[in-house]
Amino acid sequence: MRLVTWNVNGLRAAIRKGIDGYFSSFEADVTMLQETRTLADQLPADWSWPSEWNVTLHPAEKKGYSGVATASVQPHTVLGRGTGGALDPNDLEGRVLTCEVAGVVCINTYLPSGSNKDERQTFKEGWMAEWRAWLKPYLDDPRPVVVCGDLNIAHTEDDIWNPKGNAKNSGFLPHERAWFTELLGDGWTDAFRHVVGEGVKTYSWWSNRGQARAKDRGWRIDYFLLNAAAMAHLVDCSIVRQGGLDVSDHAPLVLDLDL
């Protein structure tokens, strides 16, 4: 089974930039997108999803904002939207979509950014606490559980080009990084880091400032996190940098499981 996660930075823009070619080349069984920023009726009239896909959109209430989507070749069952947390009980920001595909639970997540305003950083940190608690029961699920998406945190210095220069920036704050360590301590495994090992600097997001994309000065903030049942089937996990140059400011991640 091949799974892809990708923050597309606006699906309508990604379509104009050639995302269909990537959809074809990946030949994924499950594709999970974040920051879709569209309703179904806002997609181009002359465009359609790949014919073999079953697609569920979970947009934000606010148009042009946030939103996630999950697509699969085999039919999927929607297990839920959001986490039911107190901060956004109905998930009006469109941040979590949980589906089951061929016995695999896929939790598509777009964790809030805190980089714009102090109140959004406060919201982000509260959301992180609610999401982590909500995820915990899935650790002991006998089904393979794959948590993926844009988590808006670079965990270690291996995950960011300029750790010292970003130590006071949202997404690399010491307490955010400590939270991520605790998240993994709960029992989740960072699939990409498990595959490539420590000391390897590979990024999944680049700022549009200062030629960061061209010079590969980025952050790794997009993840596949696996429970023990999914880890038993891990084959490979990779980041496709070119997608972050052609289509979005994020690169797609590809996960292969022997299922």
DRENMARDREN-605660 format. One record per residue (C-alpha): residue number from 1; residue in one letter; x, y, z. Coordinates in steps of 0.5 Angstrom, whole numbers, plus 500, padded with zeros to 3 digits. Layout:
BEGIN
+-----+---------+-----+-----+-----+
| num | residuo |   u |   v |   w |
+-----+---------+-----+-----+-----+
| NUM |       a |   X |   Y |   Z |
...
+-----+---------+-----+-----+-----+
This chain:
BEGIN
+-----+---------+-----+-----+-----+
| num | residuo |   u |   v |   w |
+-----+---------+-----+-----+-----+
|   1 |       m | 500 | 500 | 500 |
|   2 |       r | 503 | 507 | 498 |
|   3 |       l | 500 | 513 | 502 |
|   4 |       v | 502 | 520 | 500 |
|   5 |       t | 501 | 526 | 504 |
|   6 |       w | 502 | 533 | 502 |
|   7 |       n | 500 | 541 | 504 |
|   8 |       v | 498 | 543 | 497 |
|   9 |       n | 498 | 551 | 499 |
|  10 |       g | 491 | 551 | 495 |
|  11 |       l | 488 | 546 | 491 |
|  12 |       r | 486 | 550 | 486 |
|  13 |       a | 493 | 554 | 485 |
|  14 |       a | 496 | 547 | 485 |
|  15 |       i | 492 | 544 | 479 |
|  16 |       r | 494 | 550 | 475 |
|  17 |       k | 501 | 548 | 477 |
|  18 |       g | 501 | 541 | 475 |
|  19 |       i | 499 | 537 | 481 |
|  20 |       d | 496 | 532 | 476 |
|  21 |       g | 502 | 530 | 474 |
|  22 |       y | 504 | 528 | 481 |
|  23 |       f | 498 | 524 | 482 |
|  24 |       s | 499 | 520 | 476 |
|  25 |       s | 507 | 519 | 478 |
|  26 |       f | 506 | 517 | 485 |
|  27 |       e | 500 | 511 | 484 |
|  28 |       a | 498 | 512 | 491 |
|  29 |       d | 493 | 508 | 494 |
|  30 |       v | 491 | 513 | 499 |
|  31 |       t | 493 | 521 | 498 |
|  32 |       m | 492 | 526 | 504 |
|  33 |       l | 492 | 533 | 502 |
|  34 |       q | 492 | 539 | 507 |
|  35 |       e | 491 | 547 | 506 |
|  36 |       t | 486 | 545 | 500 |
|  37 |       r | 483 | 552 | 501 |
|  38 |       t | 477 | 550 | 497 |
|  39 |       l | 470 | 547 | 497 |
|  40 |       a | 468 | 542 | 492 |
|  41 |       d | 464 | 547 | 487 |
|  42 |       q | 470 | 552 | 487 |
|  43 |       l | 474 | 547 | 483 |
|  44 |       p | 475 | 548 | 476 |
|  45 |       a | 469 | 546 | 472 |
|  46 |       d | 474 | 543 | 467 |
|  47 |       w | 478 | 539 | 472 |
|  48 |       s | 476 | 533 | 475 |
|  49 |       w | 480 | 528 | 481 |
|  50 |       p | 483 | 522 | 478 |
|  51 |       s | 477 | 517 | 475 |
|  52 |       e | 479 | 511 | 480 |
|  53 |       w | 479 | 516 | 486 |
|  54 |       n | 474 | 516 | 492 |
|  55 |       v | 475 | 523 | 495 |
|  56 |       t | 472 | 526 | 501 |
|  57 |       l | 473 | 534 | 502 |
|  58 |       h | 473 | 537 | 509 |
|  59 |       p | 473 | 544 | 508 |
|  60 |       a | 474 | 550 | 513 |
|  61 |       e | 467 | 554 | 514 |
|  62 |       k | 471 | 560 | 512 |
|  63 |       k | 472 | 560 | 505 |
|  64 |       g | 479 | 560 | 502 |
|  65 |       y | 482 | 557 | 509 |
|  66 |       s | 485 | 551 | 511 |
|  67 |       g | 481 | 544 | 509 |
|  68 |       v | 484 | 537 | 508 |
|  69 |       a | 482 | 532 | 503 |
|  70 |       t | 483 | 524 | 503 |
|  71 |       a | 483 | 520 | 497 |
|  72 |       s | 483 | 513 | 496 |
|  73 |       v | 483 | 508 | 490 |
|  74 |       q | 479 | 503 | 494 |
|  75 |       p | 473 | 506 | 498 |
|  76 |       h | 474 | 509 | 504 |
|  77 |       t | 470 | 510 | 511 |
|  78 |       v | 470 | 516 | 514 |
|  79 |       l | 470 | 515 | 521 |
|  80 |       g | 470 | 522 | 524 |
|  81 |       r | 472 | 530 | 522 |
|  82 |       g | 475 | 533 | 528 |
|  83 |       t | 477 | 531 | 535 |
|  84 |       g | 471 | 534 | 538 |
|  85 |       g | 476 | 538 | 543 |
|  86 |       a | 473 | 544 | 546 |
|  87 |       l | 477 | 549 | 542 |
|  88 |       d | 473 | 547 | 535 |
|  89 |       p | 468 | 542 | 537 |
|  90 |       n | 466 | 542 | 530 |
|  91 |       d | 472 | 542 | 527 |
|  92 |       l | 470 | 549 | 523 |
|  93 |       e | 477 | 550 | 521 |
|  94 |       g | 477 | 543 | 517 |
|  95 |       r | 483 | 540 | 520 |
|  96 |       v | 482 | 533 | 522 |
|  97 |       l | 479 | 528 | 517 |
|  98 |       t | 480 | 520 | 520 |
|  99 |       c | 478 | 515 | 515 |
| 100 |       e | 479 | 507 | 514 |
| 101 |       v | 482 | 504 | 508 |
| 102 |       a | 483 | 497 | 507 |
| 103 |       g | 483 | 496 | 514 |
| 104 |       v | 488 | 502 | 515 |
| 105 |       v | 486 | 508 | 519 |
| 106 |       c | 489 | 514 | 516 |
| 107 |       i | 488 | 521 | 520 |
| 108 |       n | 489 | 527 | 516 |
| 109 |       t | 492 | 533 | 520 |
| 110 |       y | 493 | 540 | 519 |
| 111 |       l | 496 | 543 | 525 |
| 112 |       p | 495 | 550 | 526 |
| 113 |       s | 500 | 555 | 525 |
| 114 |       g | 502 | 560 | 530 |
| 115 |       s | 506 | 565 | 526 |
| 116 |       n | 501 | 570 | 525 |
| 117 |       k | 499 | 573 | 532 |
| 118 |       d | 500 | 571 | 539 |
| 119 |       e | 493 | 569 | 540 |
| 120 |       r | 494 | 564 | 534 |
| 121 |       q | 500 | 561 | 538 |
| 122 |       t | 495 | 560 | 544 |
| 123 |       f | 490 | 557 | 540 |
| 124 |       k | 496 | 552 | 537 |
| 125 |       e | 498 | 550 | 543 |
| 126 |       g | 491 | 548 | 546 |
| 127 |       w | 490 | 545 | 540 |
| 128 |       m | 496 | 541 | 540 |
| 129 |       a | 494 | 538 | 547 |
| 130 |       e | 487 | 536 | 545 |
| 131 |       w | 490 | 533 | 539 |
| 132 |       r | 495 | 529 | 543 |
| 133 |       a | 490 | 526 | 548 |
| 134 |       w | 485 | 525 | 542 |
| 135 |       l | 490 | 521 | 539 |
| 136 |       k | 493 | 516 | 544 |
| 137 |       p | 487 | 511 | 544 |
| 138 |       y | 490 | 509 | 537 |
| 139 |       l | 496 | 507 | 539 |
| 140 |       d | 494 | 501 | 542 |
| 141 |       d | 489 | 500 | 536 |
| 142 |       p | 490 | 493 | 533 |
| 143 |       r | 489 | 496 | 526 |
| 144 |       p | 495 | 500 | 523 |
| 145 |       v | 494 | 507 | 524 |
| 146 |       v | 498 | 512 | 520 |
| 147 |       v | 497 | 520 | 522 |
| 148 |       c | 500 | 524 | 517 |
| 149 |       g | 500 | 532 | 515 |
| 150 |       d | 503 | 538 | 516 |
| 151 |       l | 504 | 539 | 523 |
| 152 |       n | 507 | 546 | 523 |
| 153 |       i | 513 | 544 | 528 |
| 154 |       a | 520 | 542 | 526 |
| 155 |       h | 522 | 537 | 532 |
| 156 |       t | 530 | 537 | 532 |
| 157 |       e | 536 | 541 | 529 |
| 158 |       d | 536 | 536 | 524 |
| 159 |       d | 529 | 538 | 521 |
| 160 |       i | 531 | 545 | 520 |
| 161 |       w | 536 | 549 | 516 |
| 162 |       n | 538 | 555 | 521 |
| 163 |       p | 536 | 552 | 528 |
| 164 |       k | 539 | 558 | 532 |
| 165 |       g | 536 | 563 | 528 |
| 166 |       n | 529 | 560 | 529 |
| 167 |       a | 529 | 558 | 536 |
| 168 |       k | 524 | 564 | 538 |
| 169 |       n | 520 | 563 | 532 |
| 170 |       s | 513 | 559 | 532 |
| 171 |       g | 514 | 552 | 529 |
| 172 |       f | 521 | 551 | 533 |
| 173 |       l | 520 | 554 | 540 |
| 174 |       p | 523 | 550 | 545 |
| 175 |       h | 516 | 548 | 548 |
| 176 |       e | 514 | 546 | 542 |
| 177 |       r | 519 | 541 | 540 |
| 178 |       a | 519 | 538 | 547 |
| 179 |       w | 511 | 537 | 546 |
| 180 |       f | 513 | 533 | 540 |
| 181 |       t | 518 | 529 | 544 |
| 182 |       e | 513 | 527 | 548 |
| 183 |       l | 508 | 526 | 543 |
| 184 |       l | 513 | 521 | 540 |
| 185 |       g | 514 | 518 | 547 |
| 186 |       d | 507 | 516 | 547 |
| 187 |       g | 509 | 511 | 542 |
| 188 |       w | 508 | 514 | 535 |
| 189 |       t | 514 | 513 | 531 |
| 190 |       d | 516 | 518 | 526 |
| 191 |       a | 517 | 514 | 520 |
| 192 |       f | 522 | 519 | 515 |
| 193 |       r | 527 | 519 | 521 |
| 194 |       h | 526 | 512 | 523 |
| 195 |       v | 528 | 511 | 515 |
| 196 |       v | 534 | 516 | 514 |
| 197 |       g | 537 | 516 | 521 |
| 198 |       e | 539 | 522 | 525 |
| 199 |       g | 544 | 527 | 522 |
| 200 |       v | 540 | 527 | 516 |
| 201 |       k | 537 | 534 | 514 |
| 202 |       t | 532 | 534 | 509 |
| 203 |       y | 526 | 539 | 509 |
| 204 |       s | 519 | 539 | 507 |
| 205 |       w | 517 | 546 | 507 |
| 206 |       w | 521 | 553 | 505 |
| 207 |       s | 520 | 560 | 506 |
| 208 |       n | 519 | 564 | 499 |
| 209 |       r | 524 | 569 | 502 |
| 210 |       g | 531 | 570 | 501 |
| 211 |       q | 532 | 564 | 496 |
| 212 |       a | 530 | 559 | 501 |
| 213 |       r | 527 | 554 | 496 |
| 214 |       a | 533 | 555 | 491 |
| 215 |       k | 538 | 554 | 496 |
| 216 |       d | 534 | 548 | 500 |
| 217 |       r | 534 | 552 | 507 |
| 218 |       g | 528 | 549 | 509 |
| 219 |       w | 524 | 546 | 515 |
| 220 |       r | 521 | 539 | 516 |
| 221 |       i | 514 | 540 | 518 |
| 222 |       d | 510 | 535 | 515 |
| 223 |       y | 510 | 528 | 518 |
| 224 |       f | 508 | 520 | 517 |
| 225 |       l | 507 | 518 | 525 |
| 226 |       l | 505 | 510 | 525 |
| 227 |       n | 503 | 506 | 531 |
| 228 |       a | 506 | 499 | 533 |
| 229 |       a | 501 | 496 | 528 |
| 230 |       a | 503 | 500 | 522 |
| 231 |       m | 511 | 500 | 524 |
| 232 |       a | 510 | 492 | 523 |
| 233 |       h | 509 | 494 | 516 |
| 234 |       l | 514 | 500 | 514 |
| 235 |       v | 518 | 499 | 508 |
| 236 |       d | 520 | 506 | 506 |
| 237 |       c | 518 | 513 | 507 |
| 238 |       s | 521 | 519 | 503 |
| 239 |       i | 520 | 526 | 501 |
| 240 |       v | 520 | 529 | 494 |
| 241 |       r | 523 | 535 | 494 |
| 242 |       q | 521 | 537 | 487 |
| 243 |       g | 514 | 537 | 488 |
| 244 |       g | 516 | 543 | 493 |
| 245 |       l | 519 | 547 | 487 |
| 246 |       d | 514 | 545 | 482 |
| 247 |       v | 507 | 546 | 486 |
| 248 |       s | 507 | 548 | 493 |
| 249 |       d | 511 | 551 | 498 |
| 250 |       h | 511 | 544 | 501 |
| 251 |       a | 514 | 537 | 499 |
| 252 |       p | 510 | 531 | 498 |
| 253 |       l | 512 | 525 | 503 |
| 254 |       v | 511 | 518 | 500 |
| 255 |       l | 510 | 512 | 505 |
| 256 |       d | 510 | 505 | 503 |
| 257 |       l | 507 | 499 | 507 |
| 258 |       d | 507 | 492 | 505 |
| 259 |       l | 500 | 491 | 506 |
+-----+---------+-----+-----+-----+
